[in-house]
Amino acid sequence: CELEDSEGDKAWFSITRNTEMDAGVGVTSYLAATGKYKKMIGLNCPYAVKYFDKEFNFYKHKCKMK
């Protein structure tokens, strides 16, 4: 996945999980980044997701900074 914020900083990460598709938990792994996200490279952050429909979902992840 690729994220670009309103200031132009970017982060590239992979998201993995082994749970059902409607909801679940997994790990977000930061692979590369620019700007303020550089400090996140190499972090593996647990996350939770819940899909309500095609337009709405809930996603949250927490990272322990080095």
C-alpha positions in Angstrom: 0.0 0.0 0.0 1.0 3.6 -0.5 0.0 6.6 1.6 0.5 10.2 0.6 -0.6 12.9 3.1 -1.6 16.5 2.3 2.0 17.7 2.8 3.3 15.3 0.2 5.0 12.9 2.6 4.7 9.3 1.7 4.9 5.8 3.3 4.9 2.4 1.7 3.8 -0.6 3.8 2.4 -4.1 3.6 -0.7 -5.3 5.5 -1.1 -8.9 6.4 -3.8 -10.9 8.4 -5.1 -14.4 8.7 -8.7 -13.8 9.8 -12.1 -13.5 8.1 -12.7 -10.7 5.6 -15.4 -8.7 7.3 -13.2 -8.0 10.4 -10.0 -9.0 11.9 -6.5 -8.2 13.2 -3.1 -8.3 11.6 0.2 -6.4 11.1 1.2 -3.3 9.1 4.9 -3.4 8.2 6.5 -0.1 7.0 8.8 -0.7 4.1 9.9 2.8 3.0 8.9 6.4 3.6 9.7 10.1 3.0 9.6 13.1 5.3 8.0 12.6 8.8 7.3 8.9 8.1 10.9 7.9 7.7 11.1 7.1 11.4 8.5 4.4 10.9 10.6 2.3 8.4 11.0 -1.2 9.8 8.2 -0.9 12.3 5.6 -3.7 12.5 2.4 -2.4 13.9 -0.7 -4.4 15.0 -4.0 -3.3 13.6 -7.7 -4.0 13.7 -10.2 -3.5 10.8 -14.0 -3.8 10.5 -15.7 -3.4 7.1 -19.3 -2.1 7.4 -20.1 -1.7 3.7 -18.4 -0.5 0.5 -18.1 3.1 1.8 -17.5 2.8 5.5 -15.0 0.9 7.6 -13.0 1.2 10.8 -9.2 0.8 10.8 -6.8 1.5 13.6 -3.2 0.6 14.2 -0.7 1.4 16.9 3.0 1.5 16.6 5.6 1.4 19.3 8.3 3.9 18.3 11.9 3.0 18.7 
